[in-house]
Amino acid sequence: MSPKNTVITGLGVVSSIGMGRQDFFDALCAETSGITSLANRTDEGAKPGAVSKPDGLWIGGPIIDFDPKQYVRPRKALKVMCREIQTAFAASTLAIDDAGLTDAFPLTTETDFQPADVGTVFGGEMYYGPPSEMEDAYLACCDEDGVFSAAEFGSAAMKKVTPLWMLKYLPNMPACHVGISIGAHGPNNSLVLGDVSGPAAMMEARSCLERSIAKLMVTGSSGTRINTTRLNYRGDLPIPEVSDPVSFSSRPHDHGSVGVVGGEAAVSFVIESIDQAVARKVKPIASIASMVSRFVPSPGMYQAKRDISPSSSAGRGSVKAIELSIRDAIKQARIDADQIGAVISQACGDPSIDLAEEQAINKALPGVPVTAPVSSLGHTGAAVGSINVAVAALVIQHQQIPPTIGHNVANRNVNLVTETMSMDKPAVIALSHTSEGSAIATVLVSG
């Protein structure tokens, strides 16, 4: 299969700065920030107490006033969907509509696509419910002095927790719900690989097309770092400082940053062959020229040590893995490095992870313009890699690079874009990587 044969024909985004691909990209280019005090969130998540200024744990990029009823059909499915599954379904609804396929679904044996022609592959993470769902079971295990007995929890949970509880939080449910909704009988899978989950899911979906076991795939990911239970044991990335204004607190590639602002999002793509897109008379948003995954353990992994202090010697992030993924993705795309017009960065404000990416970019793509969407959205968990691929696709489509907002220009060692700029190169590379040493680079070109 030609490197340009797989194309993106539909893109749906659910984020703190916009719903749908155009609103999302317009907000990025307008330097909109979704970062705010979590006191402003409108979901059932935890909020800070009455304070004049929140500390770093209590800021994030929540999706304000998200109404899943606008997107989820049948609505009765909502009772077995946690928020991340709801946002993934909403993003898929937007992507399917964007691809001009709304009337084609649900599939039957009499539609243009057969049910076995369409599959779903999604990236995810551990989905956590609010502590309130376990409150009754927990209290049932406490004696009159308030001492909790873990031995009694199994029995108490059977009686006090709703029988459908687990179905709401299984990470394979986005692919499941979307597949059922559209009547897809083709390949169906879910990948839980941390920050690279979304691109890894897209790699598998693309492979399904290349192996001719599907004609069309719906793929993407959803995630959050501001779920209440997630906040309760946050210990894998350092906590940020609050900037003035709060909206500029997410500071990727800023050497003065000490931590990571959390956020939430979901992204979905419709991908298919270029021949099929032409036959359907739809214009691709972008072509997937290559996707390369590499793993080289980070210093922390080598030391078998996890330390989230900003100055820790147990480094997070792998320079070598990121560099190899970049170089090999460019090679597999059959282009030269000087044809890359932009790097969509996964820098997140963690000084160790950002330094690893900075060094890899400067080795493989020195001087190429870099933009970091985390500055506007915060770190969106398993959605972060898909966000970067989505931004890359939109940069290709519009030939514009959105800025990294609120950045101290004097405090950088990469060619960071700080105001929207035009692009005249044919290719964009999106990065995704984990603190442990996984990295995926995706090269997109014009469709």
N, C-alpha and C positions, 0 to 999 in steps of 0.2 A: 504494500500500500504506500502511495506517495506520502511524504511528510505533510503535504497540505491537503490531504484527502478528507480529514475529519474537520468538520466546521461546527461552530457554535451558532445556532439559529434562534435560540431563546434564552433569555437571561432574566431571572427574578431576584430581587434583593429586598430583604426586610431588615431595616437598620434604624439606628437612633437618629439618622440625619435624612432619611428618605425611604419611601416605599416605591419599588419599581426602578428599573435601570436608569431612566432619564432623570427622575427626581433625585436619585442617589448621586449620579454623576454631576448634575447641576449644583448640588449642595457641596460636593467636594471642591469643585472649581470656584464656588463662591466663598470658600474658606469657612464653611459652617462647621461648628463643633457640636457633637452630641454629649460632651462631657459636662456633668453637672453634679450637684449634691444628690445623693440617693434619697434625700428627703422628697425629691420631686418625682420619684418613680410612681407609676400608677398600677403596678402589678401587686401581688400579695407579698412581695419580698420585704425583708427587714429594712427599716429606715433608722437613721441616727436620731438621737434624742434632740431636745430643744437646745441647739448650740448656734452661736452666731457664725461660726465657721467650722465645717466638718474637717476631720483629719483624713489622712490618706486612704484609710480603709473604707471611708464612707463617701467616696466619690466614684463615679463610673459613667458609662454610656448606656443608660436604659432606653428601651424603645417605649416612648410615651404614648399612652392611649391606644395601644395595639388591641384590635378587636378581631379575634379569630373567627367570629361568626360571619364576617364578610368573605371568608375564603374557604372555610372547611365545610365540605359536603360529603356525606350527610352530617348534619349538626350533632346527631347523637354520638358521633365518633369523638366529640370533644371530651366526653367523660373518661376516655382512656387515652388522653393526650396531655402530657405535661407541656409547659410553655415552649420548650425547645422543639418538640414535635409539632406543635401548632405553628411556630414560625417557619419550620422547614416545609410544612404543607402549604402555607401561604406563599412562600417563595416559589414553590413548584407550580402553584396555580398561576402566579404571575409569569413564570417562564413559559409555561404551556400556552398561555394567551399570547405572549410575546412572539412565540414561534408560529402563530396562526393555526394552532391545533385544537383550540377549545371545542370546536364542533366535531372533531374526530374522536373524542373520548366521551364516555367509556367505549373501549374497543369491543367489537363483536366479530363474528366470522364473516360479516357482510360489509365491514368497513374497509377502507383502502389499506390500512395496516391490519395485519392479523394479530390477535392477542400475543402470539409467541414472538412477534417481530419487535416488541417493545419491552425494555427492561428498566430497572431502577437500581442504582447503586449510590449509597449515601455514606458520608463520613459523619462520625459523631463522637461522643465522649460519655462518661458516666453521667447520667441524668439523675438529679437529686430532688426529692420532694421537700416541701417546707417542713420544719420540725413539728409544726402543729398537727400534721397528719399522724404523728406517732405519739402525741401527747397523752391520749387516753390509755394507750397500751403501756406507756412508760409509767404513768401514775398507778396503774393496776399492779405494777411490780414493786411499788414502794410500801414499806411498812409504816406504822403510825408515827415513827420517828423520821420518816422521809428517806430511809436508807433503801437504795435500789438493789434489787436482786436480779442479776442477769439471767440466772437459771430459769426464772419464771417468764422471761420475755417471749419465748416462742409460743407458749400457750396463750399468753395475753394478746399477742399480735393476731393470733388466729381469730380471736373474738372481737378485738377492738379496732382492727384495721380493715378497711373496705376490701372485699375479695378481688376487686379489679386494680388494687393499688400497684402491683408489679407491672401490669400492662402499660401503665402511664409512664414508666421510666426505663423501659428496655431500649437500649441504643439502636436496635435494629428496626424500631417501629417507624421512623420516617420513611425508609424504603418500603416497608410493609404497607403503611397507610396510603402512600402515593400510588403504589402498585395496584392495590385493591381498587382505589378510586377510579383510576383510568382503565382498569381491566387488563393490565399488562401481565402476561404469562411468561415473559422472557426472563433473562438473567436478573437475579435479585440478590443483593448482598449489602453488607454494612461493614465498614472499617472503623475501628476505634484505635487511632494511632496518634493521639494528641494533636498538636498544632498542624501536622501534615495530613490529617484525616481527609479533608476535602480534596486536595490534589491527588491523594492516593486513590480516592474513590473515582475521580475523573480518569485516572490512568486505567483503572480496571474497566470502566465504562467504555473508554476508547478501545481497549483491547477486545471487548465484546464485538464492536463494530468491525475491527480489523480481522477477527476470526470468523466473521459472517454468521455469528450466532444471534445477532440482533440487527435490526435496521435503524433503530432509533433508541436513544438512551436518555433518561432523565437522571441527572446526578447533581450532587451538591453536598452541603453540610450545614449544620447548625450548632451553636454553642453559646456558652455564657461563662463569665467569671464573676457574676454578681448575684448568683443564686444564694439564698440565705444559708443553706447548708454548706455550700461551697465556701462562703465567707467565714463560716465558723472554724474551719481548719486550714485556712489559706496559709500555706507554708512552703510552696514550691517556687515562688517568685517574690522578690522584695516589694514592700509596700511603698507607694510613691509619696512624695511631698506634694502639698497643695499649692498651686501657683495662684497668682493674682493677675487676671481673673481665673476662676476655677476652670473655665473652659479650655485653658491652655496648660492643664496639668499633665496631659499625656505627652511625653517629650522624647520620642524616638530619635536616635542619633544625636542626642544632646549630652555632652560629656558632664553636664551638671545634674543630669537626672539620676535619681537613686532607686527608682522603682517603677512598677507597672500599674497603670490604671485599667481596671476591668471594664468590660462592655458585654453586649449581647448582639447577635445577628444571625441571619440565615441567608444562604445563597443557593440558588438552583439554576442549572443549565439544561438546555435541550441540545444534544449533540447528534449529528448524523453525517453521512457521507456527502461530499460536495455534489456528486451526481444526483443524489436524492433531493438535495436542497434545490438544485436546478430544476428537477422534474416537478417539484412542488411550487416552483416560481417564487421562492423566498430568498432574500438577500442575506447571506451570512453576516454575523457581527464580526467574526474573526475566524481564522483557521488555526488549528492546533498543529504547529510545526513539529514540536517535540515535547516530551515530558521525561525527565530523568530523576531517578531516586538514588541517593547514595547515603551510606552510613559509615561514619568514622567516629568512634567514641570521643566525647568531649573530655577535657581534663578531669572534670568531676567524676565521670564514669570510669576513667582509668584508675582514679584513686578510690573508687567505691565510696564516695563521700558526697553528701548533699549539704551545701551550705549556701544560704541565700543572702548573706551579708554582701553589700555592694562591692567590697574590696576583697572578697574571698579569693584564695588561691585555687580553690576547687571550682575552676571555671565552668560556666554554663555556656553551651554553644560550641560548635565544632567548625573552626575555620576551614579545615581540610574538606569536610563533607560539603559545605556550602560551595567552596571553590570548585570541587570536582563536579558537582551537579551543574554549575553554571557552564563550565568548559565543555562538559559532555553533552549538555542540552544544545549548545550552539553547534557543536559538531554534528549531532544527529539531525538538527534542523537544516543542515547543509547550507549554512550561511557563514559569513565572517563576523567577527566580534564588532567591527565598525558599522555593521548594519543594525545593531541594537540601539534604539532611540531612547529607551527609558528602562530603568530597573524599578520594579514595584517591590519595595522593601518590606520585610517583616520585622524590622527593628521595632522594639516595644517599650523602650525606656529602661530596660534592665541593662546596666552598664556592661556586664559581662557578655550577654547575648549580642548586644548591639556592637560591641567591639569585635566579636568574632565575625559578624556579617560585614562590618566595615573593612576589616582586613581582607576578607575574601573578595569583596567587590573591587577593592583597590588592586588586588593581584590579577583578577580576571577581566575586569571591565573598568579600568581607571578612567576617570573623567566623564563617564556616562551619567546623564541626569538621573537622580534618584528621588523617589517620592515614597512616603511612609503613611499609608492610610490610618494606621493606629493612632496617629496624632488627632484625628477627627473622631474616631469611633471607640478608642480604647482597645484593649486586647479582648477579642470576642471568642476566646476558647477555640473549640474545634472548627468554628466558622472562619477563623482568621486566614487560613490558606486560600479558601474559596473566595473570600473578599479580595485578596490580592490578584487572583486570576480574573475576577470580574472587572477590577480596575484596569488590568492589562487589556482586556477585550474592549473596554470602553475607550481607552487611550488609542487603540488601533482604529476604532470606528470614527472617533472625533478628531484624531490627530492633535490632541491636546493633552498635556500632562498636568494634572491637578497638583496643588502645592502641599507640602508638609507645613501645617499651620503652627503658629505660636512659637516659632523656633528661634533660638539665639544663634543668629547667623555666624557669629564669631566663634562659636563653640562646636565646630564640625570638622570632620576629616573626609567627608564624601561630598560629591557635587549635588547637594540637596536642593531640590526645587522649592522655592519659597513663595512663588507666585505663579499662577497659571501661565504656561508657556506652550507655544506651538511645537510640534514634532514633525520632522521631515525624513525620518528613517522608516524602513518597512517592518521592523520587528520590535517587540517588547518582551522582556523577560520578567516573570513573576517568581518571587522567592517564597519558600515556606520551609521552616526548620524548627527543630525542637532543642531544648536545652541539653538533651542527652546525646545528640549527634546525628539524628536523621535530617535529611535535607532533600527537598524536591524543587527542581527548577522547571518552569514551563515557558516555552517560547511560543508566542502567538504572532501571526502575520496577517496581513490583509486577506480577506476571503476571496 
